[in-house]
């Protein structure tokens, strides 16, 4: 007698998301919160470190670039590992490494020691996002996938905002080390929760471990009123075969055009993102906002970016990838125009900063959601991980470009326009992606 067959995609698409997704979003979001805090803690601690150790902007740019370079390697390595050995193991490893290395940063007494600890922390920072994005994408029904990724990024946003608050409220009294102490303890606590409570992706199990007993338990969670016989075989009808190297699969079956266009968009977006993430506090001080308030405004810009991400990804779910064409163009005007506001009231500078954050940071959330849409399960974590590898390569060169431009009477304007103009490339790439993958939801060769 043939074993009963159940399509896991049908269970995922029909699930009651109010019952099934909160647990996944909570723990994946907690990992992203720890990641977002540690990503920006070095930027907010930077002005204090520069002053205490007598560094210049070029010295500090090296710290930022080394951290971004290590995060590139972390995203590549962990994305590849996650597509072969599982989402859960990868994200647990990433948060553990992140916590231990960030604690180590509190021990740094000079630039050389800080470089070493931030390189290790950067590797940990790079491991978390591609795996978390892939995991929640594979638990989400097709109609909500982009929106769910934006919801996940609330964790990153709160983490970045928390780093700004720590800089404003705690660092003046306890020194910059308190920021890394918090950033070390939080990931270790999250790591324990992930190990005990986070389930593996059902789509990953179908593709890579079809005989796993976890599948039946997950299927029961997705469809609590259904009954599954012990010999039930779970399948997926919307995914490519897992056979073959995940890296090679990014380029076969005509997928190379999508992959290369996606990478170009990620790199261009990264030039804007990392300039604004790392240098916003310094830029805002140059425009006339005091140091403490600059950190607060930068933190709230992250919140604004999350709001923008929710709006943009909801539009992607409804209208497809063409919804990503306009936000980068708005970002060009807002980011470039910010440089002309020096001497204006702080409220105006803050408002333009927040609107710019909605455009460029929200657009970055749209990119992360795009990776979940254009790649199927067998290569999703690796595809997103390599996309983050590319965007963080921009974080390696970006700080040095910014440091070189940060001279002269119009330094802030030069820096901000260098950050704004790459967004035009992002918009063009999305025009191309909307044609290569399909302009509307549910279309395209790689939709899974």
matplotlib code that plots the C-alpha trace (Angstrom):
import matplotlib.pyplot as plt

x = [0.0, 1.4, 2.3, 0.1, 1.6, 1.2, 2.4, 4.0, 3.4, -0.3, 0.0, 2.1, -0.1, -3.3, -1.9, -3.4, -0.5, -1.7, -1.1, 2.0, 4.2, 4.6, 7.0, 9.2, 9.1, 9.9, 13.0, 14.3, 13.5, 15.4, 18.5, 18.1, 17.8, 21.1, 22.6, 21.3, 22.5, 26.0, 26.1, 25.7, 27.2, 30.6, 29.3, 27.7, 30.8, 33.1, 33.2, 34.0, 36.7, 38.2, 38.4, 39.7, 42.4, 43.3, 42.4, 41.5, 38.6, 40.9, 42.0, 38.4, 37.4, 39.7, 37.7, 34.5, 35.9, 37.4, 34.1, 32.1, 34.7, 34.3, 30.6, 30.8, 32.7, 30.2, 27.2, 28.8, 30.0, 26.8, 24.5, 26.3, 26.3, 22.6, 21.6, 23.5, 23.1, 20.1, 18.8, 18.7, 22.2, 23.5, 21.7, 22.6, 26.2, 26.1, 24.5, 27.0, 30.0, 28.5, 28.0, 31.4, 33.3, 31.4, 32.1, 35.7, 35.5, 35.1, 38.7, 40.3, 42.8, 44.1, 43.2, 44.9, 43.0, 39.7, 40.3, 40.7, 37.6, 35.5, 36.6, 35.4, 32.2, 31.7, 31.8, 29.1, 27.0, 27.2, 25.9, 22.5, 20.5, 20.6, 19.6, 16.9, 15.4, 15.4, 13.8, 10.9, 10.4, 10.0, 7.4, 5.4, 2.5, 3.2, 0.8, 2.7, 6.4, 7.8, 5.7, 6.9, 10.5, 9.8, 8.2, 11.4, 13.4, 11.7, 14.2, 17.2, 15.5, 14.9, 18.5, 19.9, 17.6, 18.7, 22.3, 21.5, 19.7, 22.6, 25.0, 22.7, 21.8, 24.6, 27.8, 28.3, 28.4, 30.0, 32.1, 31.9, 32.6, 29.1, 27.7, 29.8, 28.9, 25.2, 25.9, 27.7, 25.3, 22.1, 23.2, 24.2, 20.8, 19.1, 21.4, 20.0, 16.4, 17.1, 18.6, 15.6, 12.6, 13.3, 12.1, 13.8, 12.4, 9.8, 10.7, 14.4, 13.5, 11.5, 14.3, 17.3, 16.0, 12.7, 12.8, 13.1, 10.6, 10.5, 8.4, 5.4, 5.5, 5.8, 3.0, 0.8, 1.6, 0.7, -2.5, -3.6, -7.0, -5.4, -4.3, -1.0, -0.3, 3.2, 4.2, 3.1, 5.6, 5.9, 6.8, 7.0, 5.9, 7.3, 11.0, 14.0, 15.9, 18.4, 21.0, 24.1, 26.2, 24.1, 26.5, 26.3, 22.5, 22.4, 23.5, 21.8, 18.6, 18.9, 19.1, 22.5, 20.9, 18.7, 21.6, 24.0, 21.3, 20.3, 24.0, 24.4, 21.4, 22.7, 26.1, 24.7, 22.3, 25.1, 27.1, 24.2, 23.3, 26.8, 27.6, 24.5, 24.6, 28.2, 28.6, 25.1, 26.1, 29.2, 27.3, 24.5, 27.0, 28.6, 25.1, 24.7, 23.0, 24.8, 26.5, 24.0, 21.0, 22.7, 22.8, 19.1, 18.1, 20.2, 18.4, 15.0, 16.0, 16.3, 12.7, 11.6, 13.4, 11.5, 8.2, 9.3, 10.3, 6.8, 5.2, 7.5, 7.4, 3.6, 3.6, 5.9, 3.5, 0.7, 2.3, 5.6, 9.1, 8.3, 7.1, 10.8, 11.6, 10.4, 11.7, 15.4, 14.6, 13.0, 16.0, 18.3, 16.6, 16.3, 19.9, 21.5, 19.4, 20.3, 23.7, 22.3, 20.5, 23.5, 22.5, 18.7, 16.6, 17.4, 13.7, 14.0, 17.3, 15.8, 12.7, 14.6, 16.9, 13.9, 12.3, 15.6, 15.8, 12.3, 13.5, 17.0, 16.7, 13.2, 14.5, 17.1, 14.4, 12.8, 16.1, 16.1, 12.5, 13.4, 16.0, 13.4, 11.1, 13.5, 15.3, 13.8, 14.5, 17.5, 19.5, 17.6, 20.0, 23.0, 21.4, 20.5, 23.9, 25.8, 23.6, 24.6, 28.2, 28.0, 26.2, 28.8, 31.6, 30.3, 30.7, 34.3, 35.1, 32.4, 34.1, 37.3, 35.5, 33.7, 36.9, 38.5, 35.5, 35.2, 37.5, 37.0, 34.3, 31.6, 32.6, 29.2, 27.5, 30.2, 29.7, 25.9, 25.7, 28.2, 25.8, 22.7, 23.6, 24.1, 20.3, 19.8, 21.5, 19.1, 16.1, 17.4, 18.2, 14.6, 13.3, 15.4, 14.4, 10.7, 11.1, 13.5, 11.5, 8.0, 6.3, 3.6, 3.3, 3.2, 5.0, 8.6, 10.6, 12.1, 9.2, 8.8]
y = [0.0, 3.4, 5.9, 8.9, 12.0, 15.6, 18.7, 20.9, 24.0, 23.5, 23.3, 26.4, 28.5, 27.4, 27.9, 30.2, 32.6, 34.1, 30.8, 29.5, 32.5, 34.5, 31.9, 31.9, 35.7, 36.1, 34.0, 34.9, 38.6, 38.3, 37.1, 40.0, 42.4, 41.2, 41.5, 45.0, 46.2, 44.9, 46.1, 49.8, 49.7, 50.3, 53.3, 54.9, 54.1, 55.4, 59.1, 58.2, 55.8, 58.3, 60.9, 58.6, 57.0, 60.1, 58.5, 60.2, 59.4, 57.3, 55.1, 54.5, 53.9, 50.8, 49.4, 49.8, 48.3, 45.3, 44.6, 44.9, 42.7, 40.0, 40.2, 39.5, 36.2, 35.4, 35.8, 33.7, 30.9, 30.7, 30.9, 28.1, 26.0, 26.7, 25.4, 22.2, 21.5, 23.5, 26.9, 26.3, 25.1, 28.1, 30.8, 29.3, 29.3, 32.9, 34.3, 32.4, 33.7, 37.2, 37.3, 36.0, 38.3, 41.4, 40.7, 40.5, 44.0, 45.4, 44.3, 46.3, 48.9, 50.0, 50.1, 46.7, 44.8, 46.4, 45.5, 41.8, 41.6, 43.6, 41.3, 38.2, 40.1, 41.1, 37.4, 36.7, 39.7, 38.4, 34.9, 35.9, 37.8, 35.4, 32.5, 34.3, 35.7, 32.3, 30.6, 33.0, 33.1, 29.3, 29.3, 32.1, 31.6, 32.9, 35.8, 37.3, 36.4, 39.9, 41.4, 38.8, 39.6, 43.3, 42.2, 40.3, 43.4, 45.0, 43.1, 44.7, 48.1, 47.8, 46.6, 49.6, 51.9, 50.3, 50.9, 54.6, 54.6, 52.9, 55.5, 58.3, 57.0, 54.7, 55.5, 59.0, 57.5, 54.0, 54.6, 53.0, 49.6, 49.3, 49.2, 46.1, 44.5, 44.7, 43.6, 40.5, 39.3, 39.7, 37.3, 34.7, 34.8, 34.7, 31.7, 29.6, 30.4, 29.5, 26.2, 25.2, 26.7, 27.5, 24.8, 23.9, 25.1, 22.6, 23.4, 22.7, 19.4, 18.3, 19.2, 18.0, 15.6, 14.1, 11.3, 13.5, 12.9, 16.7, 17.0, 15.3, 17.4, 20.6, 19.5, 18.9, 22.4, 23.9, 21.9, 21.0, 19.6, 17.2, 13.7, 12.3, 8.6, 7.6, 6.6, 9.9, 11.3, 15.1, 16.7, 20.1, 20.9, 24.4, 23.8, 22.8, 19.7, 19.9, 18.0, 19.9, 22.6, 25.6, 28.1, 26.6, 26.4, 30.3, 30.5, 27.5, 27.5, 31.1, 32.2, 34.0, 37.1, 37.5, 36.7, 39.3, 42.0, 41.2, 41.5, 44.8, 46.2, 45.0, 46.5, 49.9, 49.9, 48.9, 52.0, 54.2, 52.0, 51.7, 55.4, 56.4, 53.7, 54.3, 58.0, 59.5, 60.5, 62.3, 63.9, 65.1, 66.7, 68.5, 69.8, 71.3, 68.7, 68.0, 64.6, 63.0, 64.1, 62.9, 59.4, 59.5, 60.9, 58.1, 55.5, 56.8, 56.9, 53.1, 52.9, 55.1, 52.7, 49.7, 51.6, 52.2, 48.6, 47.4, 49.7, 48.7, 45.0, 45.1, 46.8, 44.0, 41.4, 43.2, 44.5, 42.6, 43.8, 46.9, 48.4, 48.8, 51.2, 54.4, 54.3, 54.6, 57.7, 59.4, 58.4, 60.2, 63.6, 63.1, 61.9, 64.3, 67.2, 66.6, 68.1, 71.6, 71.8, 72.8, 75.6, 74.9, 74.0, 70.6, 69.5, 70.0, 68.1, 65.3, 65.1, 64.9, 62.2, 60.2, 60.4, 59.5, 56.5, 55.4, 55.4, 53.9, 51.6, 50.5, 49.8, 47.5, 45.5, 45.2, 43.8, 41.2, 40.2, 40.0, 37.4, 35.3, 35.6, 35.0, 32.0, 28.6, 26.8, 24.7, 27.8, 30.5, 31.0, 30.9, 33.3, 35.8, 35.2, 36.0, 39.1, 40.3, 39.4, 41.8, 44.6, 44.3, 44.5, 48.0, 48.4, 47.6, 50.3, 52.8, 54.0, 54.7, 56.6, 58.6, 59.4, 60.7, 62.9, 64.2, 67.2, 70.8, 73.3, 71.2, 67.9, 66.8, 67.6, 65.5, 62.6, 62.6, 62.9, 60.0, 58.0, 59.1, 58.6, 54.7, 54.5, 55.3, 52.0, 50.2, 51.6, 50.5, 47.1, 46.7, 47.6, 44.7, 42.3, 43.0, 41.8, 38.9, 37.5, 38.7, 42.0, 40.7, 38.4, 34.7, 35.2, 34.2, 31.2, 31.0, 31.9, 29.2]
z = [0.0, -1.0, 1.7, 2.0, 0.5, 1.9, 0.2, 2.9, 0.8, 1.1, 4.9, 5.1, 2.8, 4.7, 8.3, 10.9, 11.0, 14.3, 16.0, 14.2, 13.3, 16.6, 18.1, 14.9, 14.6, 18.3, 18.4, 14.9, 15.7, 19.0, 17.1, 14.7, 17.7, 19.1, 15.6, 15.0, 18.4, 17.8, 14.2, 15.3, 18.8, 17.3, 15.4, 18.5, 20.6, 17.9, 18.8, 22.4, 21.4, 19.0, 21.7, 24.4, 22.3, 20.3, 17.0, 13.7, 11.3, 9.1, 12.0, 13.0, 9.4, 9.5, 12.4, 10.5, 7.4, 9.1, 10.9, 7.6, 5.8, 8.5, 8.3, 4.6, 5.3, 8.0, 5.7, 3.0, 5.2, 7.3, 4.4, 2.7, 5.9, 6.5, 3.1, 3.8, 7.5, 8.7, 9.6, 13.4, 13.9, 11.9, 13.8, 17.2, 16.2, 14.9, 18.1, 20.3, 18.4, 18.4, 22.1, 23.1, 20.7, 21.7, 25.3, 24.3, 22.8, 26.3, 27.0, 24.1, 25.2, 21.8, 18.1, 17.3, 20.0, 19.0, 15.4, 16.3, 18.5, 16.0, 13.2, 15.1, 16.1, 12.5, 11.4, 14.0, 12.8, 9.3, 10.1, 11.6, 9.0, 6.0, 8.1, 10.0, 6.8, 5.1, 8.2, 8.5, 4.8, 4.8, 7.6, 6.0, 3.5, 0.0, 0.3, 3.2, 2.6, 2.0, 4.8, 7.2, 6.4, 7.2, 10.5, 11.3, 10.7, 13.6, 15.7, 13.9, 14.2, 17.9, 18.3, 16.5, 18.5, 21.7, 20.8, 20.4, 23.8, 25.5, 24.1, 25.3, 28.7, 29.9, 28.0, 29.5, 33.0, 32.4, 29.3, 25.9, 27.3, 28.7, 25.1, 24.3, 27.7, 26.9, 23.3, 24.6, 27.2, 25.1, 22.3, 24.8, 26.4, 22.9, 21.9, 24.8, 23.8, 20.1, 21.0, 23.1, 21.4, 17.7, 15.3, 12.0, 8.7, 7.4, 3.8, 4.5, 6.1, 3.1, 0.7, 2.8, 5.4, 4.1, 6.6, 9.7, 12.5, 13.0, 9.8, 11.3, 14.4, 12.4, 10.0, 13.1, 14.3, 10.9, 10.7, 14.2, 13.1, 10.5, 11.1, 9.7, 9.5, 10.7, 7.1, 5.6, 3.0, 2.9, -0.4, -2.0, -5.6, -5.9, -5.2, -7.2, -6.3, -3.5, -5.5, -6.4, -4.9, -3.5, -5.0, -8.5, -8.3, -8.0, -11.7, -13.5, -15.4, -16.4, -12.8, -13.3, -14.7, -11.6, -9.3, -10.8, -10.9, -7.3, -6.3, -8.0, -6.3, -2.9, -3.5, -4.5, -1.6, 0.8, -0.2, 1.0, 4.0, 5.6, 5.1, 6.8, 9.5, 10.5, 9.9, 10.7, 14.3, 13.0, 10.1, 12.3, 14.7, 11.7, 10.8, 14.2, 16.4, 19.7, 20.1, 22.4, 20.4, 17.2, 18.5, 19.4, 16.0, 14.3, 16.4, 15.5, 11.9, 12.2, 13.5, 10.6, 8.3, 9.7, 9.1, 5.5, 5.2, 6.3, 3.7, 0.9, 1.5, 1.8, -1.6, -2.9, -1.7, -3.5, -6.7, -7.1, -7.4, -9.4, -6.1, -5.3, -8.1, -6.5, -2.9, -3.9, -6.0, -3.1, -1.0, -3.4, -2.8, 0.9, 1.6, -0.8, 0.4, 4.0, 3.5, 2.8, 6.1, 8.3, 10.7, 10.3, 13.3, 14.7, 14.2, 10.4, 10.2, 12.3, 10.1, 6.9, 8.5, 9.5, 6.0, 4.4, 6.7, 5.6, 2.0, 2.1, 5.1, 4.1, 0.7, 2.3, 3.9, 0.5, -0.8, 2.0, 1.2, -2.5, -1.8, -0.2, -3.2, -6.0, -4.6, -3.7, -0.4, -1.5, -2.1, -0.2, 2.7, 0.5, -2.0, 0.7, 2.5, -0.7, -1.3, 2.2, 1.4, -1.5, 0.4, 3.2, 0.7, 0.2, 3.9, 3.6, 1.0, 2.1, 5.3, 3.5, 0.7, 3.3, 5.3, 2.1, 1.3, 4.8, 4.2, 3.1, 3.5, 1.8, 3.3, 4.6, 1.2, -0.6, 1.7, 1.5, -2.3, -2.5, -0.3, -2.2, -5.9, -5.7, -5.0, -8.7, -9.5, -7.1, -8.8, -12.3, -11.0, -9.8, -13.2, -14.5, -11.8, -12.2, -15.8, -15.2, -12.3, -13.1, -12.3, -10.0, -7.0, -7.8, -11.1, -12.0, -12.4, -9.0, -6.8, -4.2]

ax = plt.figure().add_subplot(projection="3d")
ax.plot(x, y, z, "-o")
ax.set_aspect("equal")
plt.show()
